[in-house]
Amino acid sequence: MRVVAEAQLAAVLAGLPGCPRVVAGGNFATPRRVLAVLDAAVAEYRLFMLNAHGALPDRDGVTLETPFVGPGMRGRERLLYFPCRLSLVPLLLKETLPPDVVIVQTSSPVNGTVSLGIEVNILPAAIEAVRARGGLVVAELNPRMPFTHGDAVLALDEIDYAVETDAPLAVPERRTPGDVARRIGERVARLVPGHATLQIGIGAIPDAVLASLAGRRGLAVWSEMFSDGVLELEKAGALDTGVPVTASFAFGGPELYDWIDRNDRVRMLRTEKTNDPGLIARRPRLVSVNSALEVDLYAQANASRVRGTVYSGFGGQTDFVVGALHSPGGLAIIALPSWHPRADVSTVIPRLAGPVTSFQHSYIVSEQGTAAIWGHDAVSQARQIIDRVAHPDARAELRDEGRALGFPLA
């Protein structure tokens, strides 16, 4: 690894041929200083990121690529969306979208290594792919990045160039769960068996679920990501201290970052491991809790598109739904409010008009109630979704539409 000044790095990047593909760390670990150098030095390039947040280059010559659209890319004119479940994105980079440059934000060096910290995810696979074709790996060394263990650890000789920075890590906006989210969280928590292993994402509903589990004991975490709610479970004594918290990326507040720094209780693994349905299925009582934009009477969930336009993508939802269903005692739960407050529409619709993100769940839960899906016939599923999940204002129309679809609904 060679530590260089920004001007030296700019000269190296300016020599890249053609229109290079650049893979950069996403979520809340974007190497923004290196990204700014890249954008100033290279006229045309393709920027591949997963769940990008914050401001990104937005000009002619920059093409954005992603299999999961974050706020930083959402609605952008020069965006190319690649539908792909998260567990297969490393294969996408190896076979179809090979990178020419990978830029990452890491910890400061420790004993000849750095750590990818809060963002492991697809980055090890990207580094392997770029190495296989003789490309570059550039690191932004930041002492504020936690040193996490597992697949996060990277030898210095895997990095070609590095620049040093000292900047606070970005944190997500903290939102207090409202009454609807709390009611959903309580309902989901009642479904979670003792000594369960949890996969729960970020947002008001996941936070409410975790808050409702604070009184439990012996819980474990195997998830693609975790945030502040897991730290609250740790402080409440709800987690099994003999089982490491396992995930692929994390984001939260400074207290969470301090907790995971050099913490042997936290193991950060690459996406191919955390999201492998086969490995997920080996965890007993794996409870997967995911949300959706809408569900239909066929018990299908859409978590990726709004009015035909991509909002996010498949992500890891499909991976964990399949893995949880094969886990001994496992459950795949979709949790969502019955009514979308901003769009002022029901989140339960007769039939999805676009791509299905996931299907064949164990339960669908809203603040109205819980529909048991797994093991019930199609008519029973539809009735439960209408009677227990849908908002009362939408039920009569849903029954009419359901009958038109062939469901014998009273």
LOFIKOL-797265 format. One record per residue: residue in three letters; x, y, z of N, C-alpha, C in turn. Coordinates in steps of 0.02 Angstrom, whole numbers, padded with zeros to 5 digits, always signed. Each point is the difference from the previous one (the first is absolute). Example, Ala and Ser with C-alpha at 12.3 -4.5 7.8 and 13.67 -1.06 7.14 Angstrom:
<atoms>
ALA+00660-00284+00390-00045+00059+00000+00045+00060+00000;SER-00018+00053-00036+00042+00059+00003-00039+00055+00037;
</atoms>
This chain:
<atoms>
MET+00042-00060+00000-00042+00060+00000+00044+00062+00000;ARG-00016+00047-00043+00037+00063-00005-00046+00057+00019;VAL+00017+00035+00054-00039+00059+00021+00023+00059-00041;VAL-00048+00033-00033+00016+00054-00047-00042+00061+00016;ALA+00021+00057-00028-00040+00060+00003-00055-00003-00052;GLU-00050+00042+00007-00056+00000-00046+00023+00014-00072;ALA+00048+00045-00009+00024+00017-00067+00032-00061-00033;GLN+00038-00038+00039+00031-00061-00028-00053-00051-00020;LEU-00050-00009+00043-00054-00047-00016-00038+00023-00062;ALA-00012+00064-00006-00036+00027-00058+00039-00016-00064;ALA+00066+00005+00002+00040-00015-00059-00006-00073-00020;VAL-00001-00044+00050-00008-00072-00014-00068-00014-00031;LEU-00052+00028+00029-00068-00014-00024-00012+00031-00069;ALA+00032+00057-00013-00009+00032-00065+00028-00043-00057;GLY+00044-00046+00016+00029-00044-00050-00040-00062-00015;LEU-00058-00008+00032-00041-00058-00014-00027+00003-00071;PRO+00001-00056-00035-00023+00001-00070-00076-00005-00005;GLY-00027+00027-00055-00071-00009-00016-00047+00030+00052;CYS-00054-00038+00011-00051+00020+00050+00001-00053+00055;PRO+00043+00007+00051+00008-00053+00050-00061-00008+00044;ARG-00009-00061+00024-00051-00013+00051+00032+00004+00068;VAL-00029+00041+00044+00026+00010+00067-00051-00026+00050;VAL+00021-00047+00042-00043-00024+00055+00021+00037+00063;ALA-00048+00031+00033+00015+00038+00061-00044-00026+00057;GLY+00025+00005+00061-00038-00018+00058-00063+00041+00006;GLY-00055-00031+00019-00064+00035+00004-00024+00007+00071;ASN-00066+00002+00008-00031+00010+00065+00029+00063+00033;PHE+00027-00005+00061+00026+00058+00034+00076-00002+00007;ALA+00032-00035-00048+00073-00006+00001+00031+00022-00066;THR-00033+00044-00036+00025+00023-00065+00065+00039+00008;PRO+00051-00018-00038+00065+00036+00004-00005+00066-00039;ARG-00029+00050+00029-00018+00061-00036+00060+00041-00023;ARG+00054-00001+00038+00059+00038-00020+00030-00029-00064;VAL+00007-00066-00002+00028-00033-00060-00049+00007-00058;LEU-00064-00005+00014-00050+00007-00053+00003+00069-00032;ALA+00013+00051+00040+00007+00068-00027+00061+00006-00044;VAL+00055-00032+00021+00061+00001-00041-00014-00035-00067;LEU-00032-00057+00003-00017-00037-00060-00042+00042-00047;ASP-00051+00033+00026-00046+00037-00043+00034+00059-00033;ALA+00049+00030+00034+00036+00057-00029+00051-00022-00052;ALA+00024-00063+00007+00055-00023-00043-00022-00039-00061;VAL-00059-00030+00002-00022-00045-00053-00063+00029-00033;ALA+00004+00010-00066-00056+00031-00035-00061-00045-00004;GLU+00011-00063-00015-00055-00048-00007+00014-00062+00040;TYR-00049-00023+00039+00008-00062+00038-00069-00025+00020;ARG-00002-00064+00020-00060-00031+00025+00010-00012+00075;LEU-00047+00023+00040+00005-00005+00073-00050-00051+00025;PHE+00026-00055+00026-00042-00055+00026+00002+00004+00076;MET-00059+00009+00031-00005+00003+00073-00063-00036+00022;LEU+00001-00024+00061-00057-00034+00029-00031+00045+00053;ASN-00064+00016-00007-00037+00041+00048+00038+00064+00016;ALA+00012+00040-00052+00037+00061+00008-00041+00053+00037;HIS+00034+00035+00046-00031+00055+00037+00039+00064-00013;GLY-00033+00056+00010+00034+00064-00006+00011+00021-00072;ALA+00034+00057-00008+00012+00028-00066+00050-00042-00039;LEU-00015-00011-00063+00044-00036-00045+00013+00042-00062;PRO+00054-00013-00038+00011+00036-00063-00062-00003-00045;ASP-00019+00057-00027-00060+00003-00042+00016+00045-00060;ARG+00030-00029-00050+00020+00039-00059+00004-00047-00060;ASP+00004+00030-00059+00012-00038-00060+00067-00036+00007;GLY+00001-00063-00022+00062-00039+00005+00000-00049+00057;VAL-00047+00009+00048-00004-00046+00057-00064-00041-00006;THR+00009-00066-00005-00057-00046-00001-00003-00037+00066;LEU-00056+00002+00032-00009-00034+00064-00027-00070-00011;GLU+00028-00048+00036-00021-00070-00005-00013-00029+00069;THR-00053-00039+00006-00014-00031+00065-00052-00056-00006;PRO+00005-00051+00043-00054-00048+00007-00046+00018+00058;PHE+00017+00053+00038-00044+00022+00054+00006+00076+00005;VAL-00056+00033-00016+00000+00073-00005-00008+00032+00068;GLY+00049+00039+00020-00005+00038+00061-00021+00072-00014;PRO-00009+00040+00052-00023+00069-00009+00046+00042-00044;GLY+00066-00016+00000+00046+00039-00040-00007-00011-00074;MET-00031-00055-00021-00009-00015-00071-00073+00003-00022;ARG-00046-00001+00047-00071-00006-00016-00024+00059-00043;GLY-00032-00018-00056-00028+00050-00045+00049+00033-00047;ARG+00062-00023+00000+00051+00031-00043-00007-00021-00073;GLU+00010+00047-00045-00011-00013-00071+00050-00050-00027;ARG+00063+00004+00022+00053-00043-00027+00012-00061+00044;LEU-00055-00032+00021+00004-00058+00043-00017-00064-00039;LEU+00043-00050+00008-00014-00067-00027-00011-00047+00059;TYR-00060-00028+00003-00018-00047+00054+00008-00072-00025;PHE+00037-00040+00037+00011-00070-00017-00038-00044+00050;PRO-00058-00027-00018-00036-00043+00048+00042-00060+00020;CYS+00009-00008+00065+00043-00054+00024-00010-00008+00075;ARG-00010-00061+00023-00002-00010+00073+00070+00012+00027;LEU+00004+00022+00062+00064+00023+00027+00052-00055+00003;SER-00020-00061+00013+00048-00055+00005+00036-00013-00065;LEU-00029+00022-00056+00029-00012-00066+00038+00059-00029;VAL+00000+00057+00035+00036+00058-00025+00075-00014-00008;PRO+00033-00036+00046+00070-00017-00012+00012-00037-00065;LEU-00046-00044-00018+00005-00036-00064-00009+00049-00058;LEU-00044+00048+00008-00011+00051-00051+00064+00038-00014;LEU+00037+00017+00053+00062+00037-00008+00055-00044-00031;LYS-00002-00063+00015+00052-00046-00026-00011-00015-00073;GLU-00063-00009-00021-00014-00026-00067-00024+00052-00049;THR-00041+00047+00022-00036+00044-00047+00022+00073+00004;LEU+00014+00025+00060+00017+00070+00010+00068+00007+00035;PRO+00053-00025-00030+00065+00002+00034+00025+00071+00011;PRO+00025+00015+00059+00024+00068+00014+00072+00012-00024;ASP+00014+00063-00013+00068+00021-00016+00034+00032+00061;VAL-00041+00028+00044+00025+00032+00061-00049-00015+00056;VAL+00026-00013+00059-00041-00006+00060+00025+00050+00051;ILE-00045+00041+00026+00020+00048+00052-00040-00014+00063;VAL+00035-00001+00056-00030-00018+00064+00022+00049+00054;GLN-00039+00004+00052+00019+00037+00060+00018-00052+00054;THR+00058+00008+00030+00023-00050+00049+00023+00033+00065;SER+00015-00043+00048+00031+00023+00061+00073+00019-00013;SER+00033+00029+00049+00071+00009-00004+00035-00068+00004;PRO+00061-00006-00027+00035-00065+00003+00013-00024+00071;VAL-00008-00065+00009+00015-00034+00063+00036-00065-00016;ASN+00063-00006+00019+00039-00062-00009-00003-00024-00072;GLY+00012+00044-00047+00003-00019-00070-00067-00012-00033;THR-00054+00021+00033-00067-00008-00028-00041+00063+00011;VAL-00053+00006-00038-00053+00049+00014-00065-00039+00003;SER-00052+00034+00023-00066-00031+00003-00049+00041-00041;LEU-00044-00035-00036-00054+00033-00037-00054+00026+00047;GLY+00005-00018+00064-00042+00030+00051-00073-00015-00006;ILE-00040+00051-00013-00072-00008+00001-00028-00021-00068;GLU+00042-00006-00051-00024-00016-00067+00044-00053-00032;VAL-00018-00064+00010+00035-00055-00032-00038-00018-00064;ASN-00061-00028+00009-00047-00006-00054+00031-00033-00062;ILE-00003+00034-00058+00025-00028-00063+00072+00019-00013;LEU+00031+00039+00046+00066+00027-00014+00055-00052-00006;PRO+00004-00053+00042+00051-00051-00011-00005-00032-00069;ALA-00061-00013-00023-00009-00029-00066+00022+00049-00054;ALA-00015+00064+00009+00021+00050-00048+00076+00005-00004;ILE+00033-00003+00058+00073+00003+00001+00030-00061-00035;GLU-00028-00058+00012+00024-00060-00035-00009+00006-00075;ALA-00058+00027-00020-00014+00007-00072+00047+00050-00033;VAL+00014+00055+00033+00044+00050-00030+00072-00025-00001;ARG+00020-00038+00051+00067-00028+00001+00010-00050-00057;ALA-00053-00038-00015+00005-00051-00052+00012+00030-00069;ARG-00018+00064-00009+00010+00031-00065+00051+00056+00002;GLY+00039+00003+00055+00055+00047+00004-00020+00072+00013;GLY-00058+00010+00030-00023+00067+00015+00028+00027+00065;LEU-00027+00056+00022+00025+00035+00058-00046-00005+00060;VAL+00030-00002+00060-00037+00006+00063+00026+00062+00036;VAL-00046+00046+00015+00019+00063+00033-00038+00004+00066;ALA+00036+00018+00053-00031+00004+00066+00003+00071+00027;GLU-00053+00017+00035-00002+00062+00038+00007-00019+00073;LEU+00059+00013+00030+00015-00021+00068-00029+00050+00049;ASN-00043-00024+00044-00035+00045+00046+00004-00029+00071;PRO+00033+00033+00047+00003-00026+00068-00068-00004+00034;ARG-00051+00032-00027-00067-00003+00029-00036-00065-00019;MET+00025-00036-00051-00032-00062-00020+00016-00055+00051;PRO-00050-00033+00027+00013-00054+00048+00040-00057-00033;PHE+00042-00031+00040+00035-00060-00023-00043-00060+00018;THR-00032-00030-00049-00042-00058+00011+00034-00062-00027;HIS-00021-00058+00026+00033-00063-00015-00037-00039-00054;GLY+00025-00059-00015-00031-00042-00051+00027+00017-00069;ASP-00043+00001-00049+00020+00015-00069+00014+00074-00011;ALA-00008+00040+00052+00016+00071-00005+00075+00013-00004;VAL+00040-00045+00026+00072+00011+00005+00033-00008-00068;LEU+00040+00049-00019+00031+00003-00066+00075+00013+00009;ALA+00041-00042-00031+00073+00010+00003+00019+00062-00039;LEU+00051+00035+00024+00021+00062-00032+00023-00011-00072;ASP+00028-00060-00014+00024-00011-00069-00057-00012-00049;GLU-00063-00002+00024-00057-00003-00045-00021+00069-00025;ILE+00032+00052+00027-00017+00069-00017+00057+00030-00040;ASP-00016+00033-00055+00051+00032-00041+00017+00070+00025;TYR-00052+00041+00008+00011+00069+00022-00049+00017+00056;ALA+00022+00046+00043-00042+00022+00055+00010+00074+00012;VAL-00053+00033+00021+00004+00068+00025-00026+00000+00071;GLU+00024+00047+00039-00019+00003+00071-00051+00055+00010;THR-00048-00015+00044-00050+00049+00018-00017-00009+00074;ASP-00036+00045+00027-00024-00006+00070-00067+00036+00004;ALA-00053-00039-00013-00066+00029-00004-00050-00045+00035;PRO-00050+00029+00034-00051-00042+00032-00037-00041-00052;LEU-00019-00061+00020-00040-00042-00045-00071+00027-00003;ALA-00030-00007-00059-00069+00020-00008-00046-00044+00042;VAL-00055+00027+00022-00048-00037+00041-00070+00010-00030;PRO-00043-00050+00005-00068+00008-00025-00041+00046+00045;GLU-00050+00029-00030-00046+00041+00040-00038-00045+00049;ARG+00000+00020+00062-00034-00040+00052-00073+00021+00004;ARG-00044-00048-00008-00072+00014+00003-00032-00042+00055;THR-00040+00033+00040-00035-00035+00054-00061-00036-00029;PRO-00006-00065+00012-00058-00037-00026-00065+00030+00025;GLY-00048+00009-00046-00065+00025+00018-00045-00056+00026;ASP-00063+00018+00012-00046-00049+00029-00011-00060-00045;VAL-00006+00012-00066-00011-00056-00046+00060-00047+00001;ALA+00060+00027-00004+00060-00042+00001+00005-00039+00065;ARG-00016+00033+00056+00003-00035+00065-00049-00059+00003;ARG-00059+00011-00026-00050-00055+00000+00023-00058-00044;ILE+00029+00017-00057+00026-00053-00044+00057-00036+00035;GLY+00045+00038+00031+00056-00030+00035-00022-00048+00054;GLU-00050+00019+00037-00026-00044+00053-00029-00064-00029;ARG-00036+00006-00055-00030-00060-00031+00055-00047-00027;VAL+00050+00029-00032+00055-00042-00026+00037-00033+00057;ALA+00013+00036+00054+00037-00027+00056-00035-00061+00031;ARG-00067+00001-00001-00037-00057+00027+00010-00064-00041;LEU+00020+00008-00062+00012-00058-00043+00070-00030+00008;VAL+00045+00039+00029+00070-00021+00005+00008-00053+00055;PRO+00025-00059-00017+00008-00052+00051+00059+00015+00046;GLY+00005-00037+00054+00056+00007+00045+00065-00020-00033;HIS+00054+00033+00019+00067-00014-00026+00002+00002-00076;ALA-00035+00049-00028-00001+00008-00072+00063+00035-00025;THR+00014-00009-00063+00052+00038-00035-00036+00050-00044;LEU+00019+00064+00004-00037+00053-00032+00035+00026-00063;GLN-00040+00012-00052+00021+00041-00057-00051+00056-00005;ILE+00023+00060+00016-00044+00058+00000+00039+00059-00029;GLY-00032+00037-00044+00033+00056-00032-00006+00064+00040;ILE-00001+00056-00036-00002+00065+00032-00066+00035-00017;GLY-00022+00043+00045-00062+00036-00011-00042-00001+00063;ALA-00056+00036-00003-00043+00007+00058-00028-00067+00022;ILE-00023-00042-00046-00029-00064+00019+00052-00048+00028;PRO+00058-00009-00034+00051-00043+00031+00022+00025+00069;ASP+00008+00066+00008+00018+00026+00066-00053-00016+00052;ALA-00063+00003-00020-00055-00015+00046+00000-00074+00017;VAL+00015-00043-00048+00005-00072+00015+00054-00013+00051;LEU+00059+00029-00011+00056-00012+00046-00016+00027+00070;ALA-00032+00058+00003-00019+00029+00065-00048-00046+00037;SER-00044-00034-00037-00048-00045+00032+00032-00065+00023;LEU+00062-00013-00021+00035-00062+00019+00050+00011+00056;ALA+00002+00060+00027+00051+00016+00050-00004-00043+00062;GLY-00058-00026+00016-00008-00041+00060+00018-00073-00010;ARG+00016-00019-00062+00019-00070-00014+00071-00014+00023;ARG+00018-00064-00003+00068-00022+00015+00021-00053-00051;GLY+00065-00003-00014+00026-00052-00043-00010+00010-00074;LEU-00013+00063-00021-00009+00014-00071+00067+00005-00036;ALA+00000-00013-00064+00060+00007-00041-00017+00042-00062;VAL+00052+00023-00035-00010+00040-00060+00042-00029-00056;TRP-00033-00017-00055+00033-00017-00064-00038+00039-00053;SER+00030+00052-00026-00038+00047-00041+00046+00029-00053;GLU-00029+00027-00054+00043+00034-00047+00024+00066+00029;MET-00039+00029+00046+00021+00062+00032-00030+00006+00070;PHE+00027+00045+00039-00031+00016+00064+00014+00073+00016;SER-00040+00027+00047+00007+00069+00020-00007+00007+00075;ASP-00020+00060+00021+00000+00016+00072-00044-00047+00041;GLY-00054-00026-00029-00045-00042+00038+00033-00063+00027;VAL+00050-00026-00036+00036-00059+00025+00042+00019+00061;LEU+00030+00058-00001+00038+00023+00059-00047+00006+00060;GLU-00061+00023-00011-00048+00006+00055-00016-00069+00028;LEU-00006-00050-00043-00011-00069+00025+00060-00024+00041;GLU+00060+00017-00023+00060-00018+00037+00000+00031+00070;LYS-00017+00064+00004+00000+00035+00064-00055-00027+00046;ALA-00055-00025-00031-00055-00027+00040+00013-00071+00023;GLY+00054-00031-00023+00016-00069+00019-00040-00051-00039;ALA-00028+00020-00058-00042-00046-00039+00040-00046-00045;LEU+00063+00018-00015+00039-00039-00047+00042-00054+00035;ASP+00007-00057-00033+00043-00054+00024+00072+00021-00009;THR+00036+00011+00054+00069+00025-00004+00048-00052-00028;GLY-00021-00062-00006+00042-00052-00028-00006-00006-00075;VAL-00044+00039-00030-00010-00002-00073+00016+00068-00029;PRO+00047+00004-00048+00017+00065-00028-00057+00030-00040;VAL-00005+00066+00003-00046+00037-00044+00032-00002-00070;THR-00035-00031-00047+00028-00011-00067-00039+00039-00052;ALA+00035+00040-00040-00032+00040-00052+00051+00017-00053;SER-00023+00034-00052+00043+00020-00055+00013+00075-00001;PHE-00045+00038+00028+00012+00072+00007-00042+00026+00058;ALA+00018+00059+00024-00034+00030+00058-00001+00075-00009;PHE-00050+00032+00027+00002+00072+00006-00045+00022+00057;GLY+00021+00053+00033-00036+00026+00057+00035+00061+00028;GLY-00007+00010+00065+00029+00058+00031+00070-00013+00025;PRO+00034+00052+00026+00069-00008+00025+00007-00053+00054;GLU-00052-00009+00041+00005-00051+00053+00004-00070-00030;LEU-00037-00012-00054+00004-00065-00034+00069-00010-00029;TYR+00027+00051-00032+00066-00007-00031+00054-00012+00053;ASP-00006+00032+00058+00047-00012+00054-00006-00072+00026;TRP-00061-00025+00002-00011-00068+00027+00031-00053-00045;ILE-00006+00008-00065+00024-00052-00045+00075+00004-00012;ASP+00032+00056+00019+00072+00007-00012+00040-00050+00042;ARG+00037-00045-00035+00041-00051+00031-00040-00045+00048;ASN-00063-00010-00015-00044-00040+00042-00003-00071-00028;ASP+00025-00048+00038-00001-00070-00023-00071-00028-00003;ARG-00047+00034+00030-00070-00023-00001-00033+00015-00067;VAL+00033+00040-00042-00029+00019-00065+00043-00029-00055;ARG-00032-00034-00046+00035-00031-00057-00031+00024-00064;MET+00040+00034-00041-00024+00027-00063+00023-00046-00057;LEU-00048-00027-00037+00015-00047-00053-00022+00028-00068;ARG+00028-00029-00052-00017+00020-00068-00070-00025-00017;THR-00029+00034-00049-00069-00013-00019-00013-00073-00018;GLU+00047-00031-00034-00010-00069-00021-00012-00047+00058;LYS+00021+00020+00060-00010-00041+00059-00064+00020+00037;THR-00006+00064+00016-00058+00021+00040-00066-00012-00036;ASN+00001+00006-00066-00062-00004-00039-00008-00066-00038;ASP+00042-00047+00014-00007-00066-00031-00060-00035+00032;PRO-00053-00014-00038-00058-00033+00030+00017-00066+00035;GLY+00050-00036-00026+00020-00063+00031+00030+00011+00069;LEU+00042+00051+00007+00029+00015+00066-00052+00029+00047;ILE-00045+00041-00027-00054+00027+00042-00042-00056+00028;ALA-00014-00050-00042-00043-00056+00020+00031-00042+00056;ARG+00066+00003+00007+00033-00039+00053-00010+00030+00069;ARG-00023+00063+00003-00011+00032+00064-00069-00020+00025;PRO-00005-00034+00057-00067-00020+00025-00041+00061+00021;ARG-00065-00004-00013-00047+00052+00020+00021+00069-00027;LEU+00021+00000-00064+00018+00063-00033-00065+00037-00018;VAL-00009+00058+00029-00059+00041-00013+00020+00059-00043;SER-00025+00001-00060+00014+00054-00047-00058+00049+00000;VAL+00014+00062+00014-00052+00052+00001+00017+00052-00052;ASN-00041+00004-00052+00011+00049-00054-00064+00039-00011;SER+00007+00058-00031-00058+00041-00015-00014-00002-00075;ALA-00051+00034-00021-00020+00002-00070-00037+00065-00013;LEU-00002+00019-00063-00039+00058-00020-00073-00018-00006;GLU-00012-00063-00022-00069-00024-00006+00000-00076-00003;VAL-00056-00029+00018-00011-00072-00006-00067-00011-00035;ASP-00008-00059-00031-00063-00012-00034-00036-00061+00029;LEU-00057-00017-00029-00041-00054+00026+00030-00069-00014;TYR+00052-00003-00041+00037-00062-00011+00057-00008+00049;ALA+00003+00045+00049+00053+00000+00052+00069+00014-00030;GLN+00000+00039-00053+00063+00021-00031+00018+00070+00025;ALA+00065+00013+00007+00023+00065+00025+00040+00037-00053;ASN-00011+00064-00005+00039+00044-00042+00038+00048+00046;ALA+00066-00006+00000+00040+00045+00040+00048+00041-00043;SER-00011+00000-00066+00051+00030-00044-00025+00054-00047;ARG-00064+00002-00017-00023+00048-00051-00062+00039+00025;VAL-00003+00063-00021-00057+00043+00014-00027+00025-00067;ARG-00062-00017-00014-00033+00021-00063+00045-00014-00061;GLY+00030-00059+00001+00040-00023-00056+00072+00024-00001;THR+00017+00047+00044+00068+00027+00003+00038-00033+00056;VAL+00062-00020-00013+00039-00034+00051+00012+00047+00060;TYR-00014-00025+00059+00011+00038+00062+00062-00023+00035;SER+00010-00066+00004+00059-00027+00033+00027-00060-00039;GLY-00031-00058+00008+00023-00061-00033-00014-00060+00043;PHE+00021-00058-00023-00012-00062+00038+00036+00001+00067;GLY+00063+00026+00000+00040-00002+00061+00009-00071+00024;GLY+00000-00008+00066+00008-00066+00029-00065-00032+00021;GLN-00057+00033-00015-00064-00027+00024-00013-00070-00026;THR+00010-00011-00065-00012-00066-00028+00046-00052+00032;ASP+00063+00017+00010+00048-00047+00031-00024-00022+00069;PHE-00022+00048+00041-00017-00017+00068-00069-00032+00006;VAL-00046+00017-00044-00065-00034+00001+00010-00074-00014;VAL+00039-00016-00051+00013-00071-00017+00038-00034+00056;GLY+00052+00031+00025+00040-00030+00054-00040-00012+00063;ALA-00041+00049+00019-00040-00006+00061-00051-00056-00005;LEU-00031-00008-00059-00049-00054-00008+00031-00069+00005;HIS+00065-00005-00015+00034-00064+00006+00035-00009+00068;SER+00001+00052+00040+00030-00004+00067-00046-00040+00046;PRO+00028-00047+00040-00042-00036+00048-00034+00048+00049;GLY-00065+00004-00002-00036+00046+00043+00002+00072-00023;GLY+00024+00011-00061+00008+00068-00025-00065+00030-00026;LEU+00000+00066-00007-00059+00036-00024+00021+00056-00047;ALA-00038+00010-00052+00010+00057-00046-00060+00046+00007;ILE+00011+00060+00026-00054+00046+00016+00006+00063-00042;ILE-00056+00020-00030-00005+00065-00033-00041+00046+00045;ALA+00028+00057+00018-00034+00048+00044-00006+00067-00034;LEU-00060+00027-00001-00012+00064-00034-00063+00033+00028;PRO-00005+00066-00004-00062+00033+00020-00055-00016-00050;SER-00061+00000+00021-00056-00016-00045-00016+00056-00048;TRP+00022+00060+00017-00016+00059-00042+00063+00041-00009;HIS+00012+00022-00062+00058+00042-00013-00019+00072+00013;PRO+00028+00031+00052-00025+00067+00020+00014+00054-00052;ARG+00058-00002-00033+00016+00054-00047-00038-00008-00066;ALA-00003-00062-00025-00037-00012-00062-00075-00004+00012;ASP-00020-00009+00063-00071-00006+00019-00035-00056-00038;VAL+00033-00058+00000-00028-00059-00033+00011-00061+00044;SER-00039-00052-00013+00009-00063+00035+00065-00033-00023;THR+00036-00030+00047+00060-00038-00019-00018-00072-00018;VAL-00062-00020+00011-00025-00064-00023-00040+00012-00063;ILE+00021-00032-00054-00034+00009-00065-00022-00068-00026;PRO-00045-00002-00049-00023-00065-00025+00056-00042-00031;ARG+00038+00030-00046+00053-00037-00033+00057+00048-00019;LEU+00061-00021+00013+00057+00042-00018+00003+00010-00075;ALA+00014+00061-00020+00005+00015-00071+00071-00007-00027;GLY+00049-00001+00045+00070-00003-00020+00036-00060+00028;PRO+00066+00001+00000+00039-00057+00023-00013-00016+00073;VAL+00003-00064+00016-00009-00025+00069+00068-00005+00033;THR+00008+00031+00058+00063-00004+00037+00005-00066+00037;SER-00053-00020+00034+00001-00064+00037-00071-00026+00006;PHE-00005-00064+00015-00065-00032+00007+00007-00060+00046;GLN-00056-00032+00015-00003-00059+00045+00033+00015+00067;HIS-00029+00049+00035+00024+00018+00066-00035-00041+00054;SER+00026+00005+00060-00033-00033+00057-00059+00041+00024;TYR+00012+00066+00007-00052+00045+00024+00006+00067-00036;ILE-00056+00034-00006-00001+00071-00020-00034+00037+00057;VAL+00033+00054+00023-00022+00035+00060-00009+00074-00015;SER-00054+00028+00022-00009+00073+00001-00024+00020+00069;GLU-00014+00065+00010-00026+00021+00064-00071-00026+00012;GLN-00033-00023-00054-00068-00027+00006-00001-00071+00028;GLY+00052-00039-00015+00000-00069+00022+00052-00041-00037;THR-00007-00067+00006+00049-00046-00027-00034-00052-00044;ALA+00024-00008-00061-00025-00052-00045+00050-00057-00002;ALA-00023-00060+00016+00043-00060-00004-00002-00026-00072;ILE+00057+00000-00032+00004-00018-00071+00022-00072-00011;TRP+00056-00018+00028+00029-00066-00011-00048-00055+00024;GLY-00013-00048-00044-00041-00057+00018-00074+00011-00009;HIS-00020+00059-00023-00071+00015-00011-00014+00001-00075;ASP-00060-00021-00019-00017+00000-00071-00007+00071-00026;ALA-00001+00009-00065+00002+00066-00031-00060+00043+00020;VAL-00059-00031+00006-00060+00039+00018+00006+00024+00072;SER+00023-00044+00044+00008+00019+00070+00052+00056+00006;GLN+00053-00004-00038+00050+00053+00001-00031+00067-00020;ALA-00038+00000-00054-00030+00062-00024-00049+00028+00052;ARG-00041-00044+00030-00047+00024+00050+00036+00031+00060;GLN+00053-00033+00023+00036+00026+00058+00033+00067-00016;ILE+00027+00005-00060+00033+00063-00019-00051+00057+00000;ILE-00059-00013-00025-00052+00052-00001-00025+00015+00071;ASP-00016-00053+00038-00032+00010+00065+00048+00021+00055;ARG+00064-00019-00006+00046+00011+00056+00058+00048-00015;VAL+00015+00011-00064+00056+00043-00018-00023+00066-00031;ALA-00049-00003-00044-00022+00059-00036-00034+00050+00046;HIS+00003+00063-00019-00035+00053+00037-00075-00010-00009;PRO-00040+00012+00050-00073-00008-00006-00030+00037-00059;ASP+00027+00059-00017-00028+00039-00055+00012-00033-00068;ALA+00046-00048-00003+00016-00032-00064-00031-00069-00008;ARG-00030-00026+00053-00020-00071-00001-00057-00015-00048;ALA-00050+00042-00003-00057-00014-00044+00022-00003-00073;GLU+00040+00048-00021+00024+00001-00069+00046-00060-00013;LEU+00041-00018+00048+00044-00058-00008-00040-00064-00009;ARG-00055-00006+00037-00042-00060-00008-00030-00002-00071;ASP-00024+00057-00024-00027+00002-00068+00053-00018-00051;GLU+00058+00030+00007+00055-00015-00047+00023-00072+00006;GLY+00000-00025+00062+00020-00070+00010-00047-00048-00034;ARG-00064+00014+00004-00049-00043-00036+00011+00003-00075;ALA+00016+00058-00026+00013+00007-00071+00062-00040-00022;LEU+00047-00009+00048+00059-00041-00014-00013-00075+00008;GLY-00059-00018+00024-00017-00071+00006+00001-00027+00071;PHE+00012+00043+00050-00002-00022+00069-00074-00001+00023;PRO-00024-00056+00027-00070-00003+00024-00007+00034+00068;LEU+00000+00066+00001-00002+00038+00061-00071+00022+00015;ALA-00020-00007+00063-00068+00019+00020-00006+00076+00002;
</atoms>
